[in-house]
Amino acid sequence: MLKQIAQGKKAKDIAKELYISTLTVNTHKRNILKKFHCKNISHLAAVCVKEGLI
């Protein structure tokens, strides 16, 4: 899911691909942002690229 978020996919599209609800995607997204101490998706993507996660 992290790669899909960094690619800029919408929660609705990620949910369809993973067969989960949009609410679940948004919850995971929020938890990932907290874990990496990021304020937004752009910052998260930059951190992930820097760390070699994506």
C-alpha distance matrix in Angstrom:
0.0 3.8 5.5 5.1 6.2 8.6 9.8 10.9 9.7 11.1 9.9 12.3 11.0 7.3 9.4 11.8 9.7 8.4 11.9 11.3 13.0 12.3 13.7 11.2 8.3 10.8 11.8 8.6 8.5 12.2 12.0 9.9 12.5 15.2 14.5 14.5 17.4 16.2 17.7 15.6 12.6 15.0 16.1 12.7 12.1 15.7 15.4 12.5 14.6 17.7 16.4 15.3 11.7 10.7
3.8 0.0 3.8 5.4 5.1 6.2 8.6 10.1 10.2 12.1 11.5 14.5 13.4 10.1 12.6 15.1 13.1 12.2 15.6 14.8 16.0 14.7 15.7 13.5 10.4 11.8 12.6 9.3 8.1 11.4 11.2 8.2 10.2 13.2 12.3 11.5 14.6 13.2 15.1 13.1 10.1 12.1 12.7 9.2 8.6 12.0 11.6 8.7 11.1 14.0 12.9 12.2 8.7 8.0
5.5 3.8 0.0 3.8 5.4 5.1 6.2 8.8 9.2 12.0 12.5 15.0 13.0 10.3 13.5 15.2 12.7 12.7 16.4 16.3 17.8 16.5 18.1 16.2 12.8 14.5 15.9 12.8 11.3 14.8 14.9 11.8 13.4 16.6 15.6 14.4 17.3 15.6 17.3 14.8 11.3 12.4 13.7 10.6 8.6 11.9 12.2 9.0 10.1 13.6 13.1 11.4 8.4 6.1
5.1 5.4 3.8 0.0 3.8 5.4 5.0 6.6 5.7 8.5 9.2 11.5 9.3 6.9 10.5 11.9 9.9 10.6 14.0 14.0 15.1 13.6 15.7 14.3 10.7 12.5 14.7 12.2 10.6 14.3 15.2 12.7 14.0 17.5 17.2 16.3 18.8 16.6 17.7 14.7 11.1 12.7 14.7 12.0 10.3 13.9 14.8 12.1 13.2 16.7 16.6 15.1 12.2 9.7
6.2 5.1 5.4 3.8 0.0 3.8 5.4 5.3 5.6 7.5 8.1 11.2 10.2 8.0 11.2 13.5 12.3 12.6 15.6 14.7 15.0 12.8 14.3 13.3 9.6 10.3 12.5 10.4 7.8 11.2 12.6 10.2 10.8 14.4 14.7 13.7 15.7 13.3 14.0 11.0 7.5 9.6 11.6 9.1 8.1 11.9 12.8 10.9 12.5 15.7 15.8 15.2 12.4 10.6
8.6 6.2 5.1 5.4 3.8 0.0 3.8 5.3 7.5 10.2 11.6 14.6 13.2 11.4 14.8 16.7 15.1 15.7 18.9 18.3 18.8 16.5 18.0 17.0 13.3 13.7 15.7 13.3 10.5 13.4 14.6 11.5 11.6 15.3 15.3 13.3 15.4 12.7 13.8 10.7 7.0 7.6 9.7 7.5 5.1 8.7 10.3 8.4 9.2 12.6 13.3 12.6 10.5 8.2
9.8 8.6 6.2 5.0 5.4 3.8 0.0 3.8 5.7 9.2 11.5 13.7 11.6 10.6 14.4 15.5 13.8 15.2 18.4 18.5 19.0 16.8 19.0 18.2 14.4 15.3 17.8 15.7 13.1 16.3 17.8 14.9 15.1 18.9 19.0 17.1 19.1 16.3 17.0 13.6 9.8 10.0 12.8 11.2 8.4 11.5 13.6 11.6 11.5 15.1 16.1 14.7 12.9 9.8
10.9 10.1 8.8 6.6 5.3 5.3 3.8 0.0 3.8 6.4 9.2 11.6 10.2 10.0 13.4 14.8 14.1 15.6 18.2 17.8 17.7 14.9 17.0 16.9 13.2 13.3 16.4 15.0 12.0 14.8 17.0 14.8 14.4 18.2 19.0 17.4 18.8 15.7 15.5 11.8 8.4 9.1 12.4 11.3 9.4 12.6 14.8 13.5 14.0 17.3 18.5 17.6 15.7 13.0
9.7 10.2 9.2 5.7 5.6 7.5 5.7 3.8 0.0 3.8 6.6 8.3 6.4 6.6 10.0 11.1 10.6 12.4 14.8 14.7 14.6 12.1 14.7 14.8 11.1 12.0 15.2 14.0 11.7 14.9 17.1 15.3 15.7 19.3 20.1 19.1 20.7 17.9 17.7 14.2 10.9 12.4 15.5 13.9 12.3 15.8 17.6 15.8 16.6 20.1 20.7 19.6 17.2 14.5
11.1 12.1 12.0 8.5 7.5 10.2 9.2 6.4 3.8 0.0 3.8 5.4 5.4 6.4 8.6 10.2 11.0 12.5 14.1 13.3 12.3 9.3 11.9 12.8 9.5 9.8 13.4 13.1 11.0 13.7 16.4 15.4 15.6 18.9 20.3 19.8 21.0 18.2 17.4 14.0 11.4 13.7 16.6 15.2 14.5 18.0 19.6 18.2 19.5 22.7 23.2 22.5 19.8 17.6
9.9 11.5 12.5 9.2 8.1 11.6 11.5 9.2 6.6 3.8 0.0 3.8 5.5 5.1 6.0 8.6 9.9 10.5 11.6 10.1 8.8 5.7 8.3 9.0 5.9 6.6 10.2 10.2 8.9 11.6 14.0 13.7 14.4 17.3 18.7 18.9 20.2 17.9 17.3 14.4 12.2 15.2 17.5 15.6 15.6 19.3 20.1 18.6 20.5 23.6 23.6 23.1 20.0 18.3
12.3 14.5 15.0 11.5 11.2 14.6 13.7 11.6 8.3 5.4 3.8 0.0 3.8 5.6 5.2 6.4 8.9 10.1 10.3 9.4 8.0 5.5 9.0 10.3 8.2 9.4 12.7 13.1 12.4 15.0 17.4 17.3 18.2 20.9 22.3 22.7 24.0 21.7 20.9 18.0 15.8 18.6 21.2 19.3 19.0 22.7 23.7 22.0 23.7 27.0 26.9 26.1 23.0 21.1
11.0 13.4 13.0 9.3 10.2 13.2 11.6 10.2 6.4 5.4 5.5 3.8 0.0 3.8 5.4 5.2 6.3 8.7 9.8 10.2 10.1 8.5 12.1 12.4 9.7 11.7 14.9 14.3 13.5 16.7 18.7 17.9 19.0 22.1 23.0 23.0 24.7 22.3 22.0 18.8 16.0 18.3 21.1 19.0 18.0 21.8 23.0 20.9 22.1 25.6 25.6 24.3 21.3 19.0
7.3 10.1 10.3 6.9 8.0 11.4 10.6 10.0 6.6 6.4 5.1 5.6 3.8 0.0 3.8 5.4 5.1 6.2 8.3 8.3 9.0 7.8 10.9 10.1 7.2 9.9 12.5 11.3 10.9 14.3 15.8 14.8 16.5 19.4 19.9 20.1 22.2 20.2 20.4 17.5 14.6 17.2 19.4 16.9 16.1 19.9 20.6 18.3 19.9 23.3 22.8 21.6 18.3 16.4
9.4 12.6 13.5 10.5 11.2 14.8 14.4 13.4 10.0 8.6 6.0 5.2 5.4 3.8 0.0 3.8 5.5 5.3 5.6 4.9 5.4 5.3 8.6 7.9 6.3 9.3 11.6 11.1 11.6 14.7 16.0 15.9 17.8 20.2 20.8 21.7 23.6 22.0 22.0 19.5 17.0 20.0 22.1 19.4 19.2 23.0 23.4 21.1 23.1 26.3 25.6 24.5 21.1 19.5
11.8 15.1 15.2 11.9 13.5 16.7 15.5 14.8 11.1 10.2 8.6 6.4 5.2 5.4 3.8 0.0 3.8 5.6 5.1 6.7 7.8 8.3 11.8 11.4 10.1 13.0 15.3 14.8 15.3 18.4 19.7 19.4 21.3 23.9 24.4 25.0 27.1 25.3 25.3 22.5 19.8 22.5 24.8 22.3 21.5 25.3 26.0 23.5 25.0 28.5 27.9 26.4 23.1 21.1
9.7 13.1 12.7 9.9 12.3 15.1 13.8 14.1 10.6 11.0 9.9 8.9 6.3 5.1 5.5 3.8 0.0 3.8 5.7 8.0 10.2 10.8 14.0 12.7 10.9 14.2 16.2 14.8 15.2 18.7 19.6 18.6 20.8 23.6 23.5 23.9 26.4 24.7 25.3 22.4 19.4 21.8 23.9 21.1 20.0 23.7 24.3 21.4 22.7 26.2 25.5 23.6 20.4 18.4
8.4 12.2 12.7 10.6 12.6 15.7 15.2 15.6 12.4 12.5 10.5 10.1 8.7 6.2 5.3 5.6 3.8 0.0 3.8 5.5 8.7 10.1 12.5 10.4 9.2 12.9 14.1 12.4 13.8 17.1 17.3 16.7 19.4 21.7 21.4 22.3 24.9 23.7 24.6 22.2 19.4 22.1 23.8 20.6 20.0 23.7 23.7 20.8 22.7 25.9 24.6 23.1 19.5 18.2
11.9 15.6 16.4 14.0 15.6 18.9 18.4 18.2 14.8 14.1 11.6 10.3 9.8 8.3 5.6 5.1 5.7 3.8 0.0 3.8 7.0 9.4 11.9 10.2 10.2 13.8 14.8 14.0 15.7 18.6 19.0 19.1 21.7 23.7 23.7 25.0 27.3 26.2 26.7 24.4 22.0 24.9 26.7 23.6 23.3 27.1 27.0 24.3 26.3 29.5 28.2 26.8 23.2 22.0
11.3 14.8 16.3 14.0 14.7 18.3 18.5 17.8 14.7 13.3 10.1 9.4 10.2 8.3 4.9 6.7 8.0 5.5 3.8 0.0 3.8 6.7 8.4 6.6 7.3 10.7 11.4 11.1 13.1 15.6 16.1 16.7 19.2 20.9 21.2 22.8 24.9 23.9 24.2 22.3 20.2 23.5 25.0 22.0 22.3 26.0 25.8 23.4 25.8 28.7 27.4 26.5 22.8 22.0
13.0 16.0 17.8 15.1 15.0 18.8 19.0 17.7 14.6 12.3 8.8 8.0 10.1 9.0 5.4 7.8 10.2 8.7 7.0 3.8 0.0 3.8 5.3 5.2 6.6 8.8 10.0 10.9 12.5 14.4 15.6 16.7 18.7 20.3 21.3 22.9 24.4 23.3 23.1 21.1 19.5 23.0 24.6 22.0 22.6 26.3 26.2 24.3 26.8 29.7 28.7 28.1 24.5 23.6
12.3 14.7 16.5 13.6 12.8 16.5 16.8 14.9 12.1 9.3 5.7 5.5 8.5 7.8 5.3 8.3 10.8 10.1 9.4 6.7 3.8 0.0 3.8 5.4 5.1 6.2 8.6 9.9 10.4 12.3 14.3 15.3 16.5 18.5 19.9 21.2 22.4 20.8 20.2 18.0 16.5 20.0 21.8 19.5 20.2 23.9 24.1 22.6 25.0 27.8 27.2 26.9 23.4 22.3
13.7 15.7 18.1 15.7 14.3 18.0 19.0 17.0 14.7 11.9 8.3 9.0 12.1 10.9 8.6 11.8 14.0 12.5 11.9 8.4 5.3 3.8 0.0 3.8 5.4 5.1 6.1 8.6 9.7 10.5 12.3 14.2 15.4 16.6 18.3 20.1 21.0 19.8 19.1 17.6 16.8 20.5 21.8 19.5 20.9 24.4 24.2 23.0 25.8 28.3 27.4 27.6 24.1 23.6
11.2 13.5 16.2 14.3 13.3 17.0 18.2 16.9 14.8 12.8 9.0 10.3 12.4 10.1 7.9 11.4 12.7 10.4 10.2 6.6 5.2 5.4 3.8 0.0 3.8 5.4 5.0 6.2 8.5 9.9 10.6 12.2 14.2 15.4 16.4 18.4 19.8 19.1 19.1 17.8 16.6 20.3 21.3 18.5 19.8 23.3 22.7 21.1 24.1 26.5 25.3 25.3 21.6 21.4
8.3 10.4 12.8 10.7 9.6 13.3 14.4 13.2 11.1 9.5 5.9 8.2 9.7 7.2 6.3 10.1 10.9 9.2 10.2 7.3 6.6 5.1 5.4 3.8 0.0 3.8 5.4 5.2 6.0 8.6 9.9 10.4 12.3 14.3 15.2 16.5 18.1 16.8 17.0 15.1 13.4 17.0 18.2 15.5 16.4 20.0 19.8 18.1 20.8 23.5 22.5 22.4 18.9 18.2
10.8 11.8 14.5 12.5 10.3 13.7 15.3 13.3 12.0 9.8 6.6 9.4 11.7 9.9 9.3 13.0 14.2 12.9 13.8 10.7 8.8 6.2 5.1 5.4 3.8 0.0 3.8 5.5 4.9 6.1 8.6 9.8 10.5 12.4 14.2 15.5 16.3 14.8 14.3 12.7 11.8 15.6 16.7 14.5 16.0 19.4 19.2 18.3 21.1 23.5 22.8 23.2 20.0 19.5
11.8 12.6 15.9 14.7 12.5 15.7 17.8 16.4 15.2 13.4 10.2 12.7 14.9 12.5 11.6 15.3 16.2 14.1 14.8 11.4 10.0 8.6 6.1 5.0 5.4 3.8 0.0 3.8 5.4 5.1 6.2 8.6 10.0 10.7 12.3 14.5 15.3 14.7 14.7 14.0 13.6 17.4 17.8 15.3 17.3 20.5 19.6 18.7 22.0 23.9 22.8 23.5 20.1 20.4
8.6 9.3 12.8 12.2 10.4 13.3 15.7 15.0 14.0 13.1 10.2 13.1 14.3 11.3 11.1 14.8 14.8 12.4 14.0 11.1 10.9 9.9 8.6 6.2 5.2 5.5 3.8 0.0 3.8 5.4 5.0 6.1 8.6 9.8 10.4 12.3 14.0 13.6 14.4 13.5 12.5 16.1 16.3 13.2 15.0 18.2 17.1 15.7 19.0 21.0 19.6 20.1 16.6 17.0
8.5 8.1 11.3 10.6 7.8 10.5 13.1 12.0 11.7 11.0 8.9 12.4 13.5 10.9 11.6 15.3 15.2 13.8 15.7 13.1 12.5 10.4 9.7 8.5 6.0 4.9 5.4 3.8 0.0 3.8 5.5 5.1 6.2 8.7 9.9 10.8 12.1 10.8 11.3 9.9 8.8 12.5 12.9 10.1 12.0 15.2 14.6 13.6 16.7 18.8 18.0 18.6 15.5 15.5
12.2 11.4 14.8 14.3 11.2 13.4 16.3 14.8 14.9 13.7 11.6 15.0 16.7 14.3 14.7 18.4 18.7 17.1 18.6 15.6 14.4 12.3 10.5 9.9 8.6 6.1 5.1 5.4 3.8 0.0 3.8 5.5 5.2 6.3 8.7 10.2 10.5 9.7 9.6 9.4 9.7 13.4 13.1 11.0 13.7 16.4 15.4 15.3 18.6 20.1 19.3 20.6 17.7 18.2
12.0 11.2 14.9 15.2 12.6 14.6 17.8 17.0 17.1 16.4 14.0 17.4 18.7 15.8 16.0 19.7 19.6 17.3 19.0 16.1 15.6 14.3 12.3 10.6 9.9 8.6 6.2 5.0 5.5 3.8 0.0 3.8 5.4 5.1 6.1 8.7 9.7 10.2 11.4 11.8 11.9 15.3 14.4 11.7 14.5 17.0 15.2 14.8 18.4 19.6 18.1 19.5 16.5 17.7
9.9 8.2 11.8 12.7 10.2 11.5 14.9 14.8 15.3 15.4 13.7 17.3 17.9 14.8 15.9 19.4 18.6 16.7 19.1 16.7 16.7 15.3 14.2 12.2 10.4 9.8 8.6 6.1 5.1 5.5 3.8 0.0 3.8 5.4 5.1 6.2 8.4 8.4 10.5 10.4 9.7 12.8 11.7 8.5 11.1 13.6 11.7 11.0 14.7 15.9 14.5 15.8 12.8 14.0
12.5 10.2 13.4 14.0 10.8 11.6 15.1 14.4 15.7 15.6 14.4 18.2 19.0 16.5 17.8 21.3 20.8 19.4 21.7 19.2 18.7 16.5 15.4 14.2 12.3 10.5 10.0 8.6 6.2 5.2 5.4 3.8 0.0 3.8 5.5 5.4 5.9 5.0 6.7 7.1 7.6 10.4 9.1 6.7 10.1 12.1 10.6 11.1 14.5 15.4 14.8 16.6 14.2 15.2
15.2 13.2 16.6 17.5 14.4 15.3 18.9 18.2 19.3 18.9 17.3 20.9 22.1 19.4 20.2 23.9 23.6 21.7 23.7 20.9 20.3 18.5 16.6 15.4 14.3 12.4 10.7 9.8 8.7 6.3 5.1 5.4 3.8 0.0 3.8 5.5 4.9 6.4 8.0 9.8 11.2 13.8 11.8 9.9 13.5 14.9 12.8 13.6 17.2 17.4 16.4 18.6 16.4 18.0
14.5 12.3 15.6 17.2 14.7 15.3 19.0 19.0 20.1 20.3 18.7 22.3 23.0 19.9 20.8 24.4 23.5 21.4 23.7 21.2 21.3 19.9 18.3 16.4 15.2 14.2 12.3 10.4 9.9 8.7 6.1 5.1 5.5 3.8 0.0 3.8 5.5 7.9 10.7 12.2 12.6 14.9 12.6 10.1 13.3 14.5 11.7 12.0 15.7 15.8 14.0 16.2 14.0 16.2
14.5 11.5 14.4 16.3 13.7 13.3 17.1 17.4 19.1 19.8 18.9 22.7 23.0 20.1 21.7 25.0 23.9 22.3 25.0 22.8 22.9 21.2 20.1 18.4 16.5 15.5 14.5 12.3 10.8 10.2 8.7 6.2 5.4 5.5 3.8 0.0 3.8 5.5 9.1 10.4 10.7 12.2 9.4 7.1 10.3 11.0 8.0 8.9 12.5 12.3 11.0 13.6 11.9 14.0
17.4 14.6 17.3 18.8 15.7 15.4 19.1 18.8 20.7 21.0 20.2 24.0 24.7 22.2 23.6 27.1 26.4 24.9 27.3 24.9 24.4 22.4 21.0 19.8 18.1 16.3 15.3 14.0 12.1 10.5 9.7 8.4 5.9 4.9 5.5 3.8 0.0 3.8 6.8 9.3 11.0 12.3 9.3 8.3 12.0 12.2 9.7 11.7 14.9 14.3 13.7 16.7 15.3 17.2
16.2 13.2 15.6 16.6 13.3 12.7 16.3 15.7 17.9 18.2 17.9 21.7 22.3 20.2 22.0 25.3 24.7 23.7 26.2 23.9 23.3 20.8 19.8 19.1 16.8 14.8 14.7 13.6 10.8 9.7 10.2 8.4 5.0 6.4 7.9 5.5 3.8 0.0 3.8 5.7 7.5 8.7 5.9 5.6 9.4 9.8 8.4 10.6 13.4 13.4 13.7 16.2 14.9 15.9
17.7 15.1 17.3 17.7 14.0 13.8 17.0 15.5 17.7 17.4 17.3 20.9 22.0 20.4 22.0 25.3 25.3 24.6 26.7 24.2 23.1 20.2 19.1 19.1 17.0 14.3 14.7 14.4 11.3 9.6 11.4 10.5 6.7 8.0 10.7 9.1 6.8 3.8 0.0 3.8 7.2 8.5 6.8 7.7 11.1 11.7 11.3 13.5 16.0 16.3 17.0 19.4 18.0 18.5
15.6 13.1 14.8 14.7 11.0 10.7 13.6 11.8 14.2 14.0 14.4 18.0 18.8 17.5 19.5 22.5 22.4 22.2 24.4 22.3 21.1 18.0 17.6 17.8 15.1 12.7 14.0 13.5 9.9 9.4 11.8 10.4 7.1 9.8 12.2 10.4 9.3 5.7 3.8 0.0 3.8 5.6 5.5 6.4 8.9 10.3 10.9 12.5 14.6 15.7 16.8 18.4 16.9 16.6
12.6 10.1 11.3 11.1 7.5 7.0 9.8 8.4 10.9 11.4 12.2 15.8 16.0 14.6 17.0 19.8 19.4 19.4 22.0 20.2 19.5 16.5 16.8 16.6 13.4 11.8 13.6 12.5 8.8 9.7 11.9 9.7 7.6 11.2 12.6 10.7 11.0 7.5 7.2 3.8 0.0 3.8 5.4 4.9 6.1 8.6 9.8 10.3 12.2 14.1 15.1 16.1 14.4 13.5
15.0 12.1 12.4 12.7 9.6 7.6 10.0 9.1 12.4 13.7 15.2 18.6 18.3 17.2 20.0 22.5 21.8 22.1 24.9 23.5 23.0 20.0 20.5 20.3 17.0 15.6 17.4 16.1 12.5 13.4 15.3 12.8 10.4 13.8 14.9 12.2 12.3 8.7 8.5 5.6 3.8 0.0 3.8 5.4 5.2 6.3 8.7 10.0 10.8 12.4 14.4 15.4 14.5 13.3
16.1 12.7 13.7 14.7 11.6 9.7 12.8 12.4 15.5 16.6 17.5 21.2 21.1 19.4 22.1 24.8 23.9 23.8 26.7 25.0 24.6 21.8 21.8 21.3 18.2 16.7 17.8 16.3 12.9 13.1 14.4 11.7 9.1 11.8 12.6 9.4 9.3 5.9 6.8 5.5 5.4 3.8 0.0 3.8 5.5 5.1 6.2 8.6 10.0 10.6 12.3 14.2 13.6 13.4
12.7 9.2 10.6 12.0 9.1 7.5 11.2 11.3 13.9 15.2 15.6 19.3 19.0 16.9 19.4 22.3 21.1 20.6 23.6 22.0 22.0 19.5 19.5 18.5 15.5 14.5 15.3 13.2 10.1 11.0 11.7 8.5 6.7 9.9 10.1 7.1 8.3 5.6 7.7 6.4 4.9 5.4 3.8 0.0 3.8 5.4 5.1 6.1 8.6 9.9 10.5 12.1 10.7 10.8
12.1 8.6 8.6 10.3 8.1 5.1 8.4 9.4 12.3 14.5 15.6 19.0 18.0 16.1 19.2 21.5 20.0 20.0 23.3 22.3 22.6 20.2 20.9 19.8 16.4 16.0 17.3 15.0 12.0 13.7 14.5 11.1 10.1 13.5 13.3 10.3 12.0 9.4 11.1 8.9 6.1 5.2 5.5 3.8 0.0 3.8 5.5 5.1 6.2 8.6 9.9 10.4 9.3 8.3
15.7 12.0 11.9 13.9 11.9 8.7 11.5 12.6 15.8 18.0 19.3 22.7 21.8 19.9 23.0 25.3 23.7 23.7 27.1 26.0 26.3 23.9 24.4 23.3 20.0 19.4 20.5 18.2 15.2 16.4 17.0 13.6 12.1 14.9 14.5 11.0 12.2 9.8 11.7 10.3 8.6 6.3 5.1 5.4 3.8 0.0 3.8 5.5 5.3 6.1 8.6 9.9 10.2 9.7
15.4 11.6 12.2 14.8 12.8 10.3 13.6 14.8 17.6 19.6 20.1 23.7 23.0 20.6 23.4 26.0 24.3 23.7 27.0 25.8 26.2 24.1 24.2 22.7 19.8 19.2 19.6 17.1 14.6 15.4 15.2 11.7 10.6 12.8 11.7 8.0 9.7 8.4 11.3 10.9 9.8 8.7 6.2 5.1 5.5 3.8 0.0 3.8 5.5 5.1 6.1 8.5 8.6 9.6
12.5 8.7 9.0 12.1 10.9 8.4 11.6 13.5 15.8 18.2 18.6 22.0 20.9 18.3 21.1 23.5 21.4 20.8 24.3 23.4 24.3 22.6 23.0 21.1 18.1 18.3 18.7 15.7 13.6 15.3 14.8 11.0 11.1 13.6 12.0 8.9 11.7 10.6 13.5 12.5 10.3 10.0 8.6 6.1 5.1 5.5 3.8 0.0 3.8 5.4 5.1 6.0 5.0 6.0
14.6 11.1 10.1 13.2 12.5 9.2 11.5 14.0 16.6 19.5 20.5 23.7 22.1 19.9 23.1 25.0 22.7 22.7 26.3 25.8 26.8 25.0 25.8 24.1 20.8 21.1 22.0 19.0 16.7 18.6 18.4 14.7 14.5 17.2 15.7 12.5 14.9 13.4 16.0 14.6 12.2 10.8 10.0 8.6 6.2 5.3 5.5 3.8 0.0 3.8 5.5 5.0 6.0 5.6
17.7 14.0 13.6 16.7 15.7 12.6 15.1 17.3 20.1 22.7 23.6 27.0 25.6 23.3 26.3 28.5 26.2 25.9 29.5 28.7 29.7 27.8 28.3 26.5 23.5 23.5 23.9 21.0 18.8 20.1 19.6 15.9 15.4 17.4 15.8 12.3 14.3 13.4 16.3 15.7 14.1 12.4 10.6 9.9 8.6 6.1 5.1 5.4 3.8 0.0 3.8 5.5 7.8 8.8
16.4 12.9 13.1 16.6 15.8 13.3 16.1 18.5 20.7 23.2 23.6 26.9 25.6 22.8 25.6 27.9 25.5 24.6 28.2 27.4 28.7 27.2 27.4 25.3 22.5 22.8 22.8 19.6 18.0 19.3 18.1 14.5 14.8 16.4 14.0 11.0 13.7 13.7 17.0 16.8 15.1 14.4 12.3 10.5 9.9 8.6 6.1 5.1 5.5 3.8 0.0 3.8 5.6 8.1
15.3 12.2 11.4 15.1 15.2 12.6 14.7 17.6 19.6 22.5 23.1 26.1 24.3 21.6 24.5 26.4 23.6 23.1 26.8 26.5 28.1 26.9 27.6 25.3 22.4 23.2 23.5 20.1 18.6 20.6 19.5 15.8 16.6 18.6 16.2 13.6 16.7 16.2 19.4 18.4 16.1 15.4 14.2 12.1 10.4 9.9 8.5 6.0 5.0 5.5 3.8 0.0 3.8 5.5
11.7 8.7 8.4 12.2 12.4 10.5 12.9 15.7 17.2 19.8 20.0 23.0 21.3 18.3 21.1 23.1 20.4 19.5 23.2 22.8 24.5 23.4 24.1 21.6 18.9 20.0 20.1 16.6 15.5 17.7 16.5 12.8 14.2 16.4 14.0 11.9 15.3 14.9 18.0 16.9 14.4 14.5 13.6 10.7 9.3 10.2 8.6 5.0 6.0 7.8 5.6 3.8 0.0 3.8
10.7 8.0 6.1 9.7 10.6 8.2 9.8 13.0 14.5 17.6 18.3 21.1 19.0 16.4 19.5 21.1 18.4 18.2 22.0 22.0 23.6 22.3 23.6 21.4 18.2 19.5 20.4 17.0 15.5 18.2 17.7 14.0 15.2 18.0 16.2 14.0 17.2 15.9 18.5 16.6 13.5 13.3 13.4 10.8 8.3 9.7 9.6 6.0 5.6 8.8 8.1 5.5 3.8 0.0
